Amino acid sequence: MSFFKKFEDGIKAVKSGGGSSSNPLSLVTKVVGHARAEVIGMWNPNRRHDDPEEQAQDALRAEIRAGHRFTSFAGERSGNTAKWHVDGHDYMWALSEMIDKAQEFIFILDWWLSPELYLRRPAAYFPEWRLDRLLQRKAQQGVKIHVIVYKEVTQTMSMSSKHTKAKLEQLHPNITCMRHPDHIGAKDSVQFWSHHEKVVVVDNRYAAIGGLDLCFGRWDTHNHPLSDVHPTDFSKTLFPGQDYNNARVMDFKEVYDYVSNTILIQETGRMPWHDVHMTFEGPAVLDISQHFVERWNEIKKRKYREKETIAWLALPHEPEFAPNEAVARHPHLEQWKQIGRQYKQRWHGHIDHSTGDDRSHQSRRGQPTTQKCRIQVVRSVADWSHGVLTEHSVQDAYIQLIQESEHYIFIENQFFITATKAGGPVVNQIGNALVDRIVRAAKEGKRFQVVVLIPEVPGFAGDVKTESAIKIIMAAQYRSINRGGSSIYEEIRKAGFEPLDYIRFYHLRSYDRINAPKGYIKQTEEKSGVTFPEAQVALSRQWVSGDNLTTQREIILSVPEEDGIVPADSEKKTNTIKVPIPTDDNAAREVVEKFERAAREIRSDEDVSDSVSQHMLADKTSLFDEKWLGTEQEELDSYISELLYIHSKLMIVDDRRVIIGSANINDRSQKGDGDSEIALVIEDDDMFESRMDEQPYQVSRFAATLRRQLYKEHLGLIDPQPCDSREPEITSAMRPAPILNEDTTRTHEDSLVADPLDPKTDFLWKETARKNREVFTEIFRPIPTNLVRSFSAYDSYRPKTKVGHVVPDIPLDRVKSRLNQVKGALVECPLDFLIDDKEFINGPEWLPLNPTLPIYI
């Protein structure tokens, strides 16, 4: 974007920003100030690294990094207790406990934070565990809460960090929230990149790192339900308001008006969310705190220097008690200690026992925990994000762990965009490391396997054929995997080996049944005088009781189209309905109760499941056991399918080493000067006997149990996860570190997946993926598919049905019979999708010097 275009946009932004825009002189002054700052930033982008003192600081940081593995700012630390959490249900419950234990401070660093997010569900049973209410409670107890959120480009993104900051800071003076970066009219304007970390630190003792943002759309159970309709008992709602979302159909809109769904839940399934996070306790927490303090002070210096309500922070370390720590040489250690607020730490030096803090490390169940995890923090940061020269220790860690792998690599990631050679549009060399390691194993005649899971389609609204973001990202991934001239598969074949013998790609997909028979719903509406959307909106009103920031008076809901997903750039108009919001809480409650009462009077709903996705897991019944109190056609119309969105960012190597964090496998996350990221390399010294390639083999507990749990969930070998009780069973997976996960290594299901290279395990994995793909293709015709090799076949293949519904002319018994065969959510990646359409991967967007391409890759 040219400077003149930015200047024009700056005028528009100031005009729309309120304040003194009615004063022409003030308006001109603001615009000129923005323009001046922009010019300074463009004229001297190296201004923080050009004088001798700054260069000396940069040299010192480089010297510290050079002494660490992966050239990270932080070294390895032993003595940590770490545990993993799969999916939002378990992690967010654990996080609620972790935050509730805070005594002095909480740090939160997030890409998107929704204050109205429920950490425990159903929401009606746990209203006090909504994030804003929990943080307010801790602030009232005297806990200081510091939050940094990414300041989005409002023209293209819908997170409303403005609402996040306003909502949090009005809760209590002890809560401070900063937004960064600015996008126009500043010395540090940033158009492309985002702060992408997902971090929580409590009292320099506990930390949480992984892929889960504290925002709408992320909470989910292992069942991954697509449906959330409860006609006779709305209190069982799991995804209130905007939390019921399908980003493939419609992106979030105006999230500050969070009572809105934007999609009709009785017609359209939600997009389920698979993710992995971890909590840990130990000295490595200090390195997470260092990362946060550095970011906080850098933003304070740039944006809030004169704002006294925003404090400087000091590093938590006490180098006088640990003089060999690298942070003892930190260029700002003493300055920040003099001016900044310093919170206690407990890992070296004086330990404060007055709060009941001790080092006995006993879990609440009385079982001793282990402190055997070695953890190293790695990150992607640069001048724009952190005020330092570029660090890409995340990419360095990925590459080195791949190079050092011996048998097996398991990857789950939101994206897979990488290069096998230098000089192309994609820069990161993770793909090259994979090729080199596979070719080396092949030449040595050794068995070696890489398994990669990524989403079927990027999580954006629109059609693959016409929505540019989806099209470019999918093309970039196929260029990385198996086409374009220098892909991983092509390079392995050039070396004389078959890539499918060594590396395979997979997706996840789910199905469900919406419990909203049209005839029954219509009868209930007529008897109650309340429409179903009105009842849903009234329910959402109850969730936001007491909020004084929303001004929304009605909700506009979209009605699904008959011909599937409407392209994001299409001018085709969608049908909408307007629903008024009740004026007060009592009115809202009355609306819901009227609908529920009528529904119960017409029939009891106790024997009809509100979701059937549990049958994908190790449920004891089948779809044929499920009752349906409606017509056969209504039940047929109620079955839906959607991709199960993979948002985890992890790699497990040899069942011994793990990288987990916020970084995607693409240039945005990996090259260092793009999105800011943080990740952990975990090596657990708690080893136990297992097998690898049918031979006895020692594995680490953290890595092996995580990989096995993911295998079991994806293969449908775990029990369903109920979430409908006021007093649920609190499992070990729902507790934060240092409470350890239950040991399942001696179960039959675990034995089926213990050795990933065992031919029986390999066959189970591949056959499940093949069978599931076959079933979903027949019943729902999802895209992508190997049956569509070019765009000329694309339109004729797409089913003319509402999004995700059963294709025409398939009888109900056939639907149930085939879906009954689906086990887990694992499906094959269709490697031949659009393979005959050369422009798909070689279109004009891939020409050299395309200025917009880095946004997508």
Stockholm file with secondary structure:
# STOCKHOLM 1.0

chainA/1-857         MSFFKKFEDGIKAVKSGGGSSSNPLSLVTKVVGHARAEVIGMWNPNRRHDDPEEQAQDALRAEIRAGHRFTSFAGERSGNTAKWHVDGHDYMWALSEMIDKAQEFIFILDWWLSPELYLRRPAAYFPEWRLDRLLQRKAQQGVKIHVIVYKEVTQTMSMSSKHTKAKLEQLHPNITCMRHPDHIGAKDSVQFWSHHEKVVVVDNRYAAIGGLDLCFGRWDTHNHPLSDVHPTDFSKTLFPGQDYNNARVMDFKEVYDYVSNTILIQETGRMPWHDVHMTFEGPAVLDISQHFVERWNEIKKRKYREKETIAWLALPHEPEFAPNEAVARHPHLEQWKQIGRQYKQRWHGHIDHSTGDDRSHQSRRGQPTTQKCRIQVVRSVADWSHGVLTEHSVQDAYIQLIQESEHYIFIENQFFITATKAGGPVVNQIGNALVDRIVRAAKEGKRFQVVVLIPEVPGFAGDVKTESAIKIIMAAQYRSINRGGSSIYEEIRKAGFEPLDYIRFYHLRSYDRINAPKGYIKQTEEKSGVTFPEAQVALSRQWVSGDNLTTQREIILSVPEEDGIVPADSEKKTNTIKVPIPTDDNAAREVVEKFERAAREIRSDEDVSDSVSQHMLADKTSLFDEKWLGTEQEELDSYISELLYIHSKLMIVDDRRVIIGSANINDRSQKGDGDSEIALVIEDDDMFESRMDEQPYQVSRFAATLRRQLYKEHLGLIDPQPCDSREPEITSAMRPAPILNEDTTRTHEDSLVADPLDPKTDFLWKETARKNREVFTEIFRPIPTNLVRSFSAYDSYRPKTKVGHVVPDIPLDRVKSRLNQVKGALVECPLDFLIDDKEFINGPEWLPLNPTLPIYI
#=GR chainA/1-857 SS CCHHHHHHHHHHHHHHTCTTTTSHHHHHHHHHHHHHHHHHHHHCTTTTSCSHHHHHHHHHHHHHHHTSGGGCSSCCEEEEEEEEEESHHHHHHHHHHHHHTCSSEEEEEESCCCTTCBSSSSGGGCGGGBHHHHHHHHHHTTCEEEEEEECCCTTTCCCCHHHHHHHHHTTCTTEEEEEECCCSSSTTCCSSCCBCCCEEEETTTEEEEESCCSSTTCCCCTTCCSCCCCTTCGGGCSSCGGGSCCTTTCCCCCTTSTTCCSBCTTTSCCCCEECEEEEEESTTHHHHHHHHHHHHHHHHHHHCTTCTTSCCBCCCCCTTTCTTSGGGGCTTHHHHHHHSBCCCCCSSSCCCCTTSCCSCCBCTTSCBCCCCEEEEEEEEECHHHHSSSCEEHHHHHHHHHHHHCCSEEEEECSCBCCCSSTTSSCCCCHHHHHHHHHHHHHHHTCCCEEEEECCSSCSCSSCTTTCHHHHHHHHHHHHHHTCSSSCHHHHHHHTTCCGGGTEEEEEEEEEEECCCCHHHHHHHHHHHTCCHHHHHHHHHHHHTTTCCSCCCCEEEEEECCTTSCCCTTCCCCCEEEEEECCSSHHHHHHHHHHHHHHHHHHCCCTTSCSCCGGGGSSCSSCGGGCCCCSCHHHHHHHEEEEECEECCCEEEETTTEEEEESCCBSHHHHSSSSSBEEEEEEEECCEEEEEETTEEEEEEHHHHHHHHHHHHHHHTCSCCCCCCCSSCCCCGGGSCTTSCCCCCTTSHHHHHHSCTTSHHHHHHHHHHHHHHHHHHHHHHCCSSCTTCCSGGGHHHHSCSSSTTBCCTTCCHHHHHHHHTTCCSSEEECCTTTTTTCHHHHHSGGGSTTCTTHHHHC
#=GC SS_cons         CCHHHHHHHHHHHHHHTCTTTTSHHHHHHHHHHHHHHHHHHHHCTTTTSCSHHHHHHHHHHHHHHHTSGGGCSSCCEEEEEEEEEESHHHHHHHHHHHHHTCSSEEEEEESCCCTTCBSSSSGGGCGGGBHHHHHHHHHHTTCEEEEEEECCCTTTCCCCHHHHHHHHHTTCTTEEEEEECCCSSSTTCCSSCCBCCCEEEETTTEEEEESCCSSTTCCCCTTCCSCCCCTTCGGGCSSCGGGSCCTTTCCCCCTTSTTCCSBCTTTSCCCCEECEEEEEESTTHHHHHHHHHHHHHHHHHHHCTTCTTSCCBCCCCCTTTCTTSGGGGCTTHHHHHHHSBCCCCCSSSCCCCTTSCCSCCBCTTSCBCCCCEEEEEEEEECHHHHSSSCEEHHHHHHHHHHHHCCSEEEEECSCBCCCSSTTSSCCCCHHHHHHHHHHHHHHHTCCCEEEEECCSSCSCSSCTTTCHHHHHHHHHHHHHHTCSSSCHHHHHHHTTCCGGGTEEEEEEEEEEECCCCHHHHHHHHHHHTCCHHHHHHHHHHHHTTTCCSCCCCEEEEEECCTTSCCCTTCCCCCEEEEEECCSSHHHHHHHHHHHHHHHHHHCCCTTSCSCCGGGGSSCSSCGGGCCCCSCHHHHHHHEEEEECEECCCEEEETTTEEEEESCCBSHHHHSSSSSBEEEEEEEECCEEEEEETTEEEEEEHHHHHHHHHHHHHHHTCSCCCCCCCSSCCCCGGGSCTTSCCCCCTTSHHHHHHSCTTSHHHHHHHHHHHHHHHHHHHHHHCCSSCTTCCSGGGHHHHSCSSSTTBCCTTCCHHHHHHHHTTCCSSEEECCTTTTTTCHHHHHSGGGSTTCTTHHHHC
//
